[in-house]
């Protein structure tokens, strides 16, 4: 049985001198962790200061020759360049270094491909990868100069390998898009079904490896896969939780964000990201142990803006996680911030109370008087609203409390003819 090829990699982070060394160190460390997330050995890592990008190869010939010697000495067969690399730059560097070259987009796509488990996730990742590959096809094959004949259903006589490869890719992309449209329709039906279930949705968002899945398991008692690695969660998971007040809500664990996320992934995961945009509350997890936590915070805010989430219109609670190791460095000055440890449970009750308070602000008072035998509408209100006062007589049942505007509308729809104030 043939063994899988084991890659030994070099990770290179080109940066412009005006951006500063400290940021470059953090970016290089993230690129190394991304590479290790694929179980690839990193034998050499370096940040390289450049004054301008060389159109044909990114780096100048001095750096290219120096790196060539390192690559050959250490027997490296994969080079990760932590920036966008054009198809021609990739081809030129591969010819000189005689090894495979990935850019940041290709690396992230590879991680997503390795992590995808559900049918939807696999389709989304493959579509993103093929879209990326199609944009680079003109320079990404070594056999493109060859001509080959073929049968009519393969290609006409003399069709170039490039044309054939491009046509096959376009055919596969069209097929995947149709499959994804069906999946999106299914998710749309599921979304509409959830809208009929009068529970608010609370979505966990944040930079990758901030601890979202660990917190999800802590709050729901679930056993969602957790590992200290980037992008351990790709496929969204939802569970029902009960808050301290007795309210019920749906907690959603989502894919982690990252800076410079490939546009192909945003396009392919638009249905998944739509669930985030339709949430009542977002819990933004921030890893306080990250050396660049502030930059990660800003990166997440940018991605939220890219999917049309406005902090002025959406309730966002900042959740500073992993304070069991770095808690002494942080304090909260806002009512929409909380310090927690998803591992130990520290601060989680306070977080649940914050969610309760936020949901209460989204509610309004209600008052309804029912015939004493009307058990169904009374049970519905006890299940989907906060009943603070209940009074019974021989003939009537009066209920008062708090209910969301959405649920008040649903009550009027489900129990037409009963007046609710």
Secondary structure, DSSP 8 states (H G I E B T S, - for coil): -------EEEEEEEEEGGG-HHHHHHHHHHHHHHHHTTT-EEEEEEEEEESS-BTTTBS-HHHHHHHHHHHHHTT--EEEESS---HHHHHHHHHHHTSEEEEHHHHHHHHHHHH--SHHHHHHHHHHHHHHHHHHGGGS-S-TT-B----TTT--TT-BHHHHHHHHHHHHHHHHHHHHHHHHHHHHHHHHHHHHTT-EEEEEEEBTTSSHHHHHHHHH-------SSTT---S-EEEEEE-TTS-EEEEEE---B-TT--HHHHHHTHHHHHHHHT-SEEEEEEETTSTTHHHHHHHHHHHHHHTT--TTTSEEEEEEE-HHHHGGG----STTEEE--TTT-TTHHHHHHHHHHHHHHTEEEEEEEEETT-HHHHHHHHHHSEEEEEEE-SSEEEEEEEEEHHHHHHHHHHTTT--B-
